[in-house]
Amino acid sequence: MSWQPGVVTDKIVVWYLGRAHRHPDGMIKLPEDEAAKLMTDHVPATLHFANISYALPTGKQVLSHVTGTVRPGELLAIMGASGAGKSTLLDILARKAKTGIVSGDMYINGRDIPDESTFRRVVGYVDQEDTLLSTLTVYEAVLYSALLRLPREMSRQAKVFRTLETMNELGILGIRDSRIGESGKRSISGGEKRRVSIACELVTGPSILFLDEPTSGLDSYNAYNVIESLKTLAKQYNRTVIFTIHQPQSNIVALFDRLLLLAKGQLVYSGATSRAQQHFEKIGHVCPPGYNIADYLIDVTVEAAGDHRGSRINGNGSVPADTGVDEDEDEEEGPKATVLGKISRKAHQLLGAFSTDSSGAATPDTIPEKLASLVLSARASDDAKIVEAEIARIQSGQTPGGMEARDVGAETELLRGYKKASLWTQFKLLSGRAFKNLYRQVGRER
C-alpha cells in the first residue's frame, strides 16, 4: 500500500492548526470568513414540559405528572434519592427511547417538539459513564466528534477551530496534547475527563445540553469545577443545561438556577433554587443552621416517602427518636400547626387523585400521606402556577410572556445545515481512529 501525499499533508495541517493560530492572550481566533457563522451557530432554547408520566410495561408507575421549565442561560438540576426517577426523567426530556409508556407534553420555544431527527440536532447528551478511547489525546477526542458530527458544508479548518474554541470554553485547552488514559492509569484527572466528554457533545453547538450525573465518581474539588464550567457555559454562551445530580455540596447547589426535586417519581418541588428553602419552610420543613440544604431536602423526601432507613431528620429539622407519623400533628398550637393541618386534611381529601387506573397510575397505598402533602404543596407554589400559566398560553396558541416564539429546529437547519459527514467520510475517519487506537495500544504494551 503506497502513501498518499494528500492524506499526509492533511494530517500535518490538522496538527499545525491544533497548535497554531492562537491569539497571544490565549483566546482562539476564528477565520474571518466563517467567524460570524460559527458565533451565531446556536439558537437559544426554552424548554417547557407538562405532566410527564412514565409507566413500565408491568404497570409500575415510575414518574407521575412532572412539570417544569428551563430557559437559556440556566442550569436545571434534577435531584432526588436513589430510585426517585431522576435519570428516567432526563432520558424522557432528551427523547431517548423507553420501553414503557410515556405521556405528557414538551415544548421548545413555545412550539411542539420537532421530529426526532431534528430534535437530535439541537440537543447534546452526556452519559454518566465516559466512553472515550484511552489512547487518544484530549484534542483528538474532541476533533473526531467535530469531524463526524458537524455539517459537511463546514470547512475542515472551521471544524478544527470549533474544536479549539470548545476546549477553551471548558478550560481543557491547556491539556489538549495529554492522553486520556485508562482507569487507574489516567494522564488527566477525573474532572478533566468529564469535561472532555462534555466537549465532545458541546462541539456540535447544541441548544440544550443534557447530562446524567456529571459529578458521579468525582471528588468535591473536581465536582465543583465541572458544575462551574457548566454554569459559565450556560451564562456566557446562552445554553440551556439540564442534569441529574445526587446530594451535591452546598457550594455546588449555589450554582443551580432551577431545581426539580423528585421522590418516588412524584414532583415535590420545581422552581428557582433560591426559593426552595423558603418553600419548604412554609410547609414546616426548616433546614437546621449549618446543614446542607441539598442533604436536608433529600432527607425530607426520603422520610416522606416512608423509607425511614435513609432519613436522618424530621420535618422540623431535629433528629427524631421515632420517624413514624405524628398522629397529633394537627392538634399542635400555632400558625405552623395550622398550615400543616390544612395540608394534611387536603392530602386526605385528594389522595384519591393518585388511584390506579388502566394506565397503571399509582394507588393511595403507594403514596404515603406525607409525600402526598409535599406533592400538593409543590403544585400550589407560585413557581408551579407561573409555569402552568405559561404552558396554558402555549397550548392555546399564544406566546408566554418574555419569550419569543421560534422554531429552533428550522432555525438550526438554516444556520448550520443538516447534512453530517458522508458515509465514506465517516468510514475513513472511524477507520483512521481505530488504526490509531490499535497501534498506540501495541506500542504501550511493548
C-alpha positions in Angstrom: 0.0 0.0 0.0 1.5 3.4 -1.1 1.5 6.5 0.8 -0.9 9.2 -0.3 0.7 12.7 -0.1 -2.7 14.3 0.3 -3.6 12.4 3.4 -0.2 13.1 5.0 -0.5 16.8 4.1 -4.0 16.9 5.6 -2.7 15.4 8.9 0.1 17.9 9.0 -2.3 20.8 8.5 -4.6 19.5 11.3 -1.6 19.0 13.6 -0.4 22.6 12.8 -3.9 24.1 13.2 -4.3 22.4 16.6 -1.2 24.1 17.9 -1.1 27.4 16.0 -3.3 30.4 15.1 -3.9 31.3 18.7 -4.1 34.8 19.9 -1.3 35.9 22.2 -3.7 36.2 25.1 -4.7 32.6 24.7 -8.1 33.2 23.0 -8.9 31.3 19.8 -9.1 33.4 16.6 -11.6 32.1 14.0 -11.1 32.5 10.3 -12.8 35.8 9.3 -14.9 34.2 6.5 -16.6 31.8 8.9 -16.3 33.6 12.3 -19.7 35.2 12.1 -21.4 31.9 11.1 -19.8 30.0 14.0 -20.7 32.7 16.5 -24.3 32.6 15.5 -24.5 28.9 15.1 -26.8 28.5 18.1 -30.5 29.1 18.7 -31.3 29.7 22.4 -34.0 27.3 23.5 -36.5 27.4 26.3 -37.9 24.0 27.3 -41.4 23.6 28.9 -42.6 20.2 30.0 -46.0 19.4 31.5 -47.5 16.3 33.2 -44.6 14.0 32.2 -45.5 10.5 33.3 -43.9 7.1 32.7 -45.2 3.6 33.4 -43.3 0.4 32.8 -44.9 -2.4 30.8 -45.5 -4.2 34.1 -47.8 -1.3 35.1 -45.4 0.2 37.7 -45.6 4.0 37.7 -42.1 5.4 37.6 -43.0 9.1 37.1 -46.2 11.0 37.7 -47.2 14.4 36.4 -43.8 16.1 36.4 -44.0 19.7 35.2 -41.3 22.4 34.9 -39.3 24.7 32.6 -35.7 25.9 32.0 -34.5 28.8 29.9 -31.3 29.7 28.0 -28.5 30.7 30.4 -29.9 28.5 33.2 -28.8 25.3 34.9 -31.7 22.9 35.9 -30.7 20.3 38.4 -32.8 17.2 38.8 -32.4 15.9 42.4 -33.8 13.0 44.4 -32.9 10.0 46.4 -31.8 6.8 44.7 -34.7 5.4 42.7 -36.6 8.7 42.6 -36.7 8.7 38.8 -34.0 11.3 38.0 -32.4 9.5 35.1 -35.7 8.3 33.7 -37.0 11.9 33.6 -33.7 13.1 32.0 -34.0 10.4 29.3 -37.6 11.3 28.6 -36.8 15.0 28.3 -33.9 14.1 25.9 -36.3 12.0 23.9 -34.3 8.7 24.4 -36.1 5.5 23.6 -38.0 4.0 26.5 -39.7 0.6 26.7 -42.7 1.8 28.8 -45.5 4.3 28.2 -44.6 8.0 28.2 -47.2 10.6 28.4 -47.2 14.4 28.8 -46.3 17.4 26.7 -43.0 19.1 25.8 -42.4 22.4 24.0 -39.2 24.2 22.8 -39.6 28.0 22.4 -43.3 27.7 22.7 -43.6 25.1 19.9 -44.2 21.4 19.8 -41.0 19.3 19.8 -39.9 18.7 16.2 -39.5 15.3 14.8 -36.8 13.0 16.4 -34.1 13.6 13.8 -34.4 17.4 14.0 -34.6 17.3 17.9 -31.3 15.3 18.0 -29.6 18.0 16.0 -30.4 20.7 18.6 -29.5 18.7 21.8 -26.5 17.0 23.3 -26.5 14.2 25.8 -23.6 13.2 28.1 -23.9 9.8 29.7 -22.9 9.1 33.3 -20.1 6.7 32.1 -17.3 8.1 29.9 -16.9 6.2 26.6 -13.7 7.9 25.5 -10.8 6.0 23.9 -7.9 6.0 26.3 -5.2 6.2 23.7 -6.4 9.4 22.1 -5.3 12.8 23.2 -7.9 15.3 24.5 -7.7 17.3 21.3 -8.1 14.2 19.1 -11.2 13.0 21.0 -13.0 16.3 20.6 -11.8 16.8 17.0 -13.1 13.4 15.9 -16.5 14.3 17.3 -16.5 17.6 15.4 -15.4 15.9 12.1 -18.1 13.2 12.3 -21.0 15.3 13.5 -20.7 18.9 12.3 -22.2 19.7 8.9 -20.3 18.6 5.8 -20.7 22.1 4.4 -18.5 23.5 7.1 -14.8 23.6 6.2 -12.3 21.3 7.9 -10.4 24.4 9.2 -13.6 25.7 10.8 -14.2 22.4 12.5 -10.7 22.5 13.9 -11.2 26.0 15.2 -14.6 25.0 16.6 -12.8 22.2 18.5 -10.2 24.5 20.0 -12.9 27.1 20.9 -15.0 24.4 22.6 -12.0 23.2 24.6 -11.2 26.8 25.6 -14.8 27.2 26.8 -14.5 24.2 29.1 -10.9 25.0 30.3 -9.2 22.0 28.8 -7.2 23.7 26.1 -4.1 23.5 28.3 -4.2 19.7 28.3 -5.0 19.2 24.6 -1.9 17.0 24.0 -2.4 14.8 27.0 -3.6 11.2 26.6 -7.0 10.4 28.1 -5.6 7.2 29.7 -7.3 4.2 31.3 -8.9 3.8 34.7 -6.1 3.7 37.2 -3.6 4.9 34.6 -5.1 8.2 33.6 -2.9 11.0 32.5 -5.7 13.5 33.1 -7.9 13.9 36.2 -11.5 12.6 36.5 -12.9 16.1 36.3 -10.9 16.8 33.2 -12.1 13.6 31.6 -15.7 14.5 32.3 -15.2 17.9 30.7 -13.7 16.2 27.6 -16.9 14.1 27.4 -18.9 17.4 27.6 -16.7 19.0 25.0 -17.4 16.1 22.6 -21.1 17.0 22.8 -20.7 20.7 23.0 -18.6 20.9 19.9 -21.7 20.3 17.8 -23.3 23.5 19.1 -26.4 22.1 20.9 -29.1 24.4 22.1 -29.9 22.1 25.1 -27.3 20.0 26.8 -28.4 17.0 28.9 -26.0 15.4 31.4 -26.6 12.3 33.6 -24.8 12.6 36.9 -21.9 14.7 35.6 -20.2 14.7 39.0 -20.5 10.9 39.6 -17.3 9.4 40.9 -15.6 12.8 41.3 -14.1 14.3 44.4 -15.6 17.6 45.8 -13.0 19.8 44.0 -13.5 18.2 40.6 -17.2 18.0 41.0 -17.4 21.8 41.7 -15.1 22.5 38.7 -17.4 20.5 36.4 -20.6 22.3 37.5 -18.8 25.7 37.5 -17.8 25.0 33.9 -21.4 24.2 33.0 -22.5 27.4 34.8 -20.1 29.5 32.8 -21.1 27.7 29.6 -24.8 28.5 30.2 -24.3 32.1 31.2 -21.7 33.2 28.7 -22.9 31.2 25.7 -26.6 31.3 26.4 -27.0 27.5 26.6 -29.8 25.5 28.3 -28.3 22.9 30.6 -30.2 20.1 32.3 -28.6 17.4 34.5 -29.2 14.9 37.3 -27.2 15.1 40.5 -27.3 13.2 43.8 -26.9 15.2 47.1 -24.4 17.9 45.9 -22.4 20.0 48.3 -23.7 23.4 49.3 -21.2 25.3 47.2 -22.4 23.3 44.1 -26.1 23.9 45.0 -25.4 27.7 45.0 -24.6 27.4 41.2 -28.0 26.0 40.3 -30.6 28.3 38.8 -33.5 25.9 38.9 -34.2 22.8 41.0 -36.5 19.9 40.3 -36.9 17.6 43.3 -38.4 14.1 42.9 -39.5 11.4 45.4 -40.7 8.1 44.3 -41.4 9.6 40.8 -43.6 12.4 42.3 -42.7 16.1 41.9 -42.1 17.7 45.3 -40.5 20.9 44.1 -39.9 22.6 40.7 -38.7 26.2 40.7 -35.9 28.6 41.4 -33.2 27.1 43.6 -33.1 30.4 45.6 -36.7 29.9 46.7 -36.6 26.2 47.6 -35.6 26.6 51.2 -38.3 29.2 51.8 -40.9 27.0 50.1 -40.2 24.1 52.5 -40.0 26.3 55.5 -43.6 27.5 54.7 -44.8 23.9 55.0 -43.0 23.2 58.2 -39.7 21.8 57.0 -37.0 24.1 58.4 -33.4 23.3 57.4 -31.2 23.4 60.6 -28.5 26.1 60.6 -25.3 24.9 59.0 -27.0 21.9 57.3 -26.5 21.4 53.6 -29.9 22.3 52.0 -29.5 19.5 49.4 -28.9 16.8 52.1 -31.8 18.2 54.1 -34.3 18.1 51.1 -33.3 14.6 50.2 -33.8 13.5 53.8 -37.2 15.2 53.8 -38.3 13.3 50.7 -37.0 10.0 51.9 -38.8 10.4 55.3 -42.0 11.5 53.5 -41.8 8.5 51.1 -41.7 6.2 54.1 -38.1 5.0 53.6 -37.1 5.8 57.2 -33.8 3.9 56.9 -32.3 6.7 54.8 -33.8 9.6 56.8 -31.8 11.4 59.4 -34.1 14.3 60.3 -37.8 15.0 60.6 -39.9 17.8 59.3 -38.9 20.4 61.9 -35.2 19.9 61.5 -34.5 17.9 64.6 -33.2 14.3 64.9 -36.2 12.2 65.7 -36.3 9.4 68.2 -39.1 7.9 66.2 -39.6 8.5 62.5 -43.2 7.4 62.5 -46.1 9.8 61.6 -47.1 12.1 64.4 -50.9 11.5 64.7 -51.4 14.5 66.9 -49.7 16.9 64.5 -52.9 18.7 63.6 -53.7 19.5 67.3 -50.4 21.4 67.9 -50.7 25.1 68.7 -49.5 28.0 66.5 -49.6 29.1 62.8 -47.2 26.4 61.7 -49.5 23.7 63.0 -52.5 25.3 61.2 -50.6 25.2 57.9 -49.6 21.6 58.4 -53.1 20.7 59.5 -54.6 22.2 56.3 -52.1 20.4 54.1 -52.7 17.1 55.9 -56.5 17.4 55.6 -56.1 18.3 51.9 -53.9 15.3 51.3 -56.5 13.1 52.8 -59.2 14.6 50.5 -57.1 14.4 47.3 -55.2 11.2 47.9 -57.7 9.5 45.7 -56.3 11.5 42.8 -53.4 9.1 42.8 -55.6 6.0 42.5 -54.8 3.3 39.9 -56.4 3.3 36.5 -56.0 1.3 33.4 -52.8 3.2 32.5 -51.1 1.9 35.7 -51.1 5.0 37.8 -50.1 4.7 41.5 -52.6 3.8 44.2 -53.1 5.5 47.6 -51.2 2.6 49.2 -48.1 3.5 47.3 -48.3 7.3 48.1 -47.8 7.9 51.8 -49.7 10.8 53.2 -46.6 12.9 53.9 -45.4 12.5 50.4 -48.9 13.5 49.1 -48.7 16.6 51.2 -45.3 17.6 49.6 -46.7 17.0 46.1 -49.8 19.1 46.8 -47.6 21.9 48.2 -45.4 21.8 45.1 -48.5 22.1 42.8 -49.8 25.1 44.9 -46.4 27.0 44.8 -46.0 30.3 43.0 -43.4 28.8 40.7 -45.7 26.0 39.7 -48.6 28.4 38.9 -46.3 30.5 36.7 -45.2 27.5 34.7 -48.7 26.2 34.4 -49.9 29.6 33.1 -47.1 29.7 30.6 -47.9 26.2 29.4 -51.6 27.1 29.2 -50.7 30.0 26.9 -48.6 27.8 24.7 -51.4 25.2 24.4 -53.8 28.0 23.5 -51.6 29.1 20.7 -50.2 32.2 22.4 -46.6 33.1 23.3 -45.6 33.1 27.0 -44.5 36.5 28.3 -40.9 37.4 27.7 -40.3 34.6 25.3 -40.0 34.8 21.5 -41.8 32.0 19.6 -39.0 30.5 17.5 -38.8 27.2 15.6 -35.5 26.1 17.0 -35.3 23.1 14.6 -35.9 25.1 11.5 -33.6 27.9 12.5 -30.8 25.5 13.4 -31.0 23.9 10.0 -30.8 27.3 8.4 -27.8 28.3 10.5 -25.7 25.3 10.1 -27.3 23.0 7.6 -28.2 19.4 8.5 -26.1 17.1 6.5 -23.4 15.5 8.6 -20.3 13.7 7.3 -20.9 11.4 4.3 -20.8 7.6 4.9 -17.4 7.5 3.1 -16.0 10.3 5.2 -17.3 8.5 8.4 -15.7 5.3 7.2 -12.3 7.0 6.7 -12.4 8.8 10.0 -13.5 5.8 12.1 -11.0 3.5 10.4 -8.2 6.0 11.0 -9.3 6.4 14.6 -9.4 2.6 15.1 -6.0 2.2 13.5 -4.5 4.9 15.7 -6.0 3.3 18.8 -4.6 -0.1 17.8 -1.0 0.9 17.1 -0.9 3.0 20.2 -2.1 0.1 22.3 0.5 -2.2 20.8 3.2 0.5 21.4 2.2 0.8 25.0 2.3 -2.9 25.6 5.9 -3.2 24.3 
